[in-house]
Amino acid sequence: MIIVIIPVYNHEEALHRSLDSLQIQTVTDFQAIVVDDGSSPAIRLQTSDYNFPIQFVRQNNASAPAARNNGFSLSKGEYVIFWDADLIAEPDMLEKMLNALQKHPEASFAYSNFTFGKKKMPARTFDVQSLQKRNYIHTSSLIRRKDVIAWDESLKKFQDWDYFLTLAEQGKTGVWIDEYLFDIETGGTMSEWLPRFAYFMPFKWLPGISRKVKKYEGAKYIIQAKHHLLND
């Protein structure tokens, strides 16, 4: 059994498109837990419209990490994936991630490449030193239940980087699937994404970019400090 935990805040139309991509998965032994994190108006979801079990719960607005933790507390199942509400999956996404974990019993989680609109976002072979420099593992990775940890609810950004750094510090490893298994719709949870060149001078000082760069660098510092990655 795979448990698909989906936090959602206000992106109702995106959620329905994401659930449609779940409905055509080649793996059928899964169920979803959708956690409405205080959307206004509240998300409308008719669970009977789908051919797989969905548990739909609401909570006061507390953050995506809190919604993920809440969803996990309600779950049972051997595998867990924290699924973004604006994620559109390839039909064999869950099957390929599950197969990867079954072929690699030493791995705690399986992750893949993805696209953000038309932009390709490649991952890489799991390596702790590389992960300490930058995150290449998306939130929506399949994790063995026994290795799931709590999400840090104090973080506003880089929650996935923190999560997989913490797992790595516990000696956990991942297996990379070098395929593009899902797309994140533009305008949603990754709307603040900027191309790499934007973080260097003179681009980082341009109007409309400088605010995002400052926010990015501040959030990055928080993660680096937490995991003792700052240079002396």
C-alpha positions as CSV (number, residue, x, y, z in Angstrom):
1,M,0.0,0.0,0.0
2,I,1.2,3.5,-1.0
3,I,-0.1,6.5,0.9
4,V,-0.2,9.7,-1.1
5,I,-0.3,12.7,1.2
6,I,-1.4,15.9,-0.5
7,P,-1.4,19.3,1.3
8,V,-3.4,21.9,-0.5
9,Y,-4.0,25.6,0.0
10,N,-6.4,27.4,-2.3
11,H,-5.2,25.7,-5.5
12,E,-8.5,23.8,-6.0
13,E,-8.3,23.5,-9.8
14,A,-4.7,22.4,-9.7
15,L,-5.6,19.8,-7.1
16,H,-8.3,18.3,-9.3
17,R,-5.8,18.0,-12.2
18,S,-3.3,16.4,-9.9
19,L,-5.9,13.9,-8.7
20,D,-6.8,13.1,-12.3
21,S,-3.1,12.1,-12.9
22,L,-3.3,9.9,-9.8
23,Q,-6.4,8.2,-11.2
24,I,-4.5,6.8,-14.2
25,Q,-1.5,5.4,-12.3
26,T,-0.5,1.9,-13.4
27,V,-0.1,1.0,-9.7
28,T,-3.5,0.6,-8.1
29,D,-2.7,-0.3,-4.5
30,F,-2.7,3.2,-3.1
31,Q,-4.9,5.7,-1.3
32,A,-4.7,9.5,-0.9
33,I,-5.0,11.7,2.1
34,V,-5.8,15.3,1.1
35,V,-5.3,17.9,3.8
36,D,-6.9,21.3,3.2
37,D,-4.6,23.7,5.0
38,G,-7.3,26.3,5.8
39,S,-8.1,27.3,2.2
40,S,-10.5,30.2,1.7
41,P,-13.0,29.3,0.4
42,A,-12.6,25.8,1.6
43,I,-11.6,23.2,-1.1
44,R,-14.5,21.3,-2.6
45,L,-13.7,17.7,-3.2
46,Q,-16.1,14.9,-4.1
47,T,-14.1,11.9,-3.2
48,S,-16.6,9.6,-5.0
49,D,-15.5,11.1,-8.3
50,Y,-12.3,9.1,-8.2
51,N,-11.6,5.4,-8.6
52,F,-9.2,5.2,-5.6
53,P,-9.8,5.8,-1.8
54,I,-9.4,9.4,-0.7
55,Q,-9.5,10.7,2.9
56,F,-10.3,14.4,2.9
57,V,-9.5,16.4,6.0
58,R,-9.4,20.1,6.8
59,Q,-7.2,22.0,9.3
60,N,-6.7,25.6,10.3
61,N,-4.0,27.3,8.2
62,A,-0.7,26.2,9.6
63,S,1.7,25.6,6.6
64,A,2.4,22.8,4.2
65,P,4.8,21.0,6.5
66,A,2.1,20.9,9.2
67,A,-0.4,19.5,6.7
68,R,2.1,16.8,5.7
69,N,2.7,15.9,9.3
70,N,-1.1,15.8,10.0
71,G,-1.7,13.6,6.9
72,F,1.1,11.2,7.9
73,S,-0.4,10.9,11.4
74,L,-3.6,9.7,9.8
75,S,-2.0,7.2,7.5
76,K,-1.1,3.5,7.4
77,G,0.9,1.8,4.7
78,E,4.3,0.6,3.8
79,Y,5.3,3.5,1.5
80,V,4.5,7.2,1.7
81,I,4.8,10.0,-0.8
82,F,4.3,13.7,0.0
83,W,2.6,14.8,-3.2
84,D,2.3,18.4,-4.3
85,A,-1.1,19.6,-5.2
86,D,0.2,21.1,-8.4
87,L,1.9,18.0,-9.5
88,I,0.9,16.2,-12.7
89,A,2.3,12.7,-12.8
90,E,3.2,10.4,-15.6
91,P,1.0,7.3,-15.4
92,D,3.9,5.1,-14.3
93,M,5.4,7.4,-11.8
94,L,4.4,5.4,-8.7
95,E,5.2,2.1,-10.3
96,K,8.7,3.2,-11.3
97,M,9.4,4.6,-7.8
98,L,8.1,1.5,-6.1
99,N,10.1,-0.8,-8.4
100,A,13.2,1.2,-7.6
101,L,12.8,0.8,-3.9
102,Q,12.1,-2.9,-4.3
103,K,15.3,-3.4,-6.4
104,H,17.3,-1.3,-3.9
105,P,16.4,-2.5,-0.3
106,E,19.3,-0.4,1.0
107,A,17.6,2.8,-0.1
108,S,15.1,4.7,2.0
109,F,13.5,6.7,-0.7
110,A,13.3,7.0,-4.5
111,Y,13.3,10.3,-6.4
112,S,13.3,11.4,-10.1
113,N,13.8,14.3,-12.4
114,F,10.8,16.5,-13.1
115,T,9.8,19.5,-15.2
116,F,8.6,22.9,-14.0
117,G,6.5,24.0,-16.9
118,K,8.9,23.8,-19.9
119,K,12.0,23.9,-17.7
120,K,13.8,20.5,-17.0
121,M,14.9,20.0,-13.5
122,P,17.3,17.1,-13.5
123,A,18.4,15.3,-10.3
124,R,21.5,13.2,-9.8
125,T,22.9,10.1,-8.2
126,F,22.5,10.3,-4.4
127,D,25.6,11.9,-2.8
128,V,25.6,13.5,0.6
129,Q,28.4,16.1,-0.3
130,S,26.5,17.2,-3.3
131,L,23.2,17.4,-1.4
132,Q,24.9,19.7,1.2
133,K,25.7,22.2,-1.6
134,R,22.3,22.2,-3.2
135,N,19.0,20.3,-3.2
136,Y,18.3,18.0,-6.1
137,I,15.6,15.8,-4.4
138,H,12.0,17.0,-4.8
139,T,9.4,16.7,-2.0
140,S,7.4,14.2,-4.0
141,S,9.7,11.2,-3.5
142,L,8.5,7.7,-2.4
143,I,9.7,6.9,1.1
144,R,9.6,3.7,3.1
145,R,7.3,4.3,6.0
146,K,9.8,3.2,8.6
147,D,12.2,6.0,7.4
148,V,9.6,8.9,7.4
149,I,10.5,11.8,9.7
150,A,8.5,14.8,10.7
151,W,8.7,18.0,8.6
152,D,10.1,21.1,10.2
153,E,7.0,23.3,10.6
154,S,9.1,26.4,11.3
155,L,10.5,26.5,7.7
156,K,9.0,28.7,5.0
157,K,11.3,27.6,2.2
158,F,13.7,24.8,1.3
159,Q,11.5,22.4,3.4
160,D,12.5,19.5,1.0
161,W,16.2,20.3,1.2
162,D,16.0,20.3,5.0
163,Y,14.1,17.0,5.0
164,F,16.5,15.0,2.9
165,L,19.6,16.5,4.6
166,T,18.1,15.3,7.9
167,L,17.6,11.8,6.4
168,A,21.1,11.8,5.0
169,E,22.5,12.8,8.5
170,Q,20.7,9.8,9.9
171,G,22.5,7.6,7.4
172,K,19.6,7.2,5.0
173,T,20.2,7.0,1.2
174,G,18.1,7.5,-1.9
175,V,17.9,5.9,-5.3
176,W,17.7,8.2,-8.4
177,I,15.4,7.4,-11.3
178,D,16.9,9.2,-14.3
179,E,13.6,9.9,-15.9
180,Y,11.2,12.9,-15.9
181,L,8.2,11.4,-14.0
182,F,6.2,14.5,-13.2
183,D,5.6,18.1,-14.0
184,I,5.0,20.9,-11.5
185,E,2.6,23.5,-12.9
186,T,3.9,27.0,-13.1
187,G,2.3,29.7,-10.9
188,G,1.9,27.4,-7.9
189,T,4.2,26.4,-5.0
190,M,7.3,27.0,-7.1
191,S,6.2,30.4,-8.4
192,E,9.3,32.1,-6.9
193,W,11.7,30.0,-8.9
194,L,14.4,32.0,-10.8
195,P,17.0,30.8,-13.4
196,R,20.5,30.3,-12.0
197,F,22.0,33.4,-13.6
198,A,19.6,35.6,-11.6
199,Y,21.6,34.9,-8.4
200,F,24.7,36.6,-9.8
201,M,25.7,40.2,-10.4
202,P,24.5,42.3,-12.0
203,F,21.2,40.4,-12.4
204,K,20.6,39.9,-8.7
205,W,20.2,43.7,-8.2
206,L,17.6,44.2,-10.9
207,P,14.1,45.4,-9.9
208,G,11.7,42.6,-9.6
209,I,14.6,40.1,-9.0
210,S,16.4,41.5,-6.0
211,R,13.5,40.8,-3.6
212,K,13.3,37.2,-4.6
213,V,17.1,36.7,-4.4
214,K,17.2,38.3,-0.9
215,K,14.4,36.0,0.2
216,Y,16.2,33.0,-1.4
217,E,19.6,33.8,0.3
218,G,18.0,34.3,3.7
219,A,16.1,31.0,3.5
220,K,19.3,29.2,2.3
221,Y,21.2,30.6,5.2
222,I,18.7,29.2,7.7
223,I,19.1,25.7,6.3
224,Q,22.9,26.0,6.1
225,A,23.0,27.1,9.8
226,K,20.7,24.3,10.9
227,H,22.8,21.7,9.3
228,H,26.2,23.3,10.1
229,L,27.1,23.9,6.5
230,L,28.3,27.5,6.8
231,N,32.0,28.2,6.2
232,D,33.9,29.6,9.1
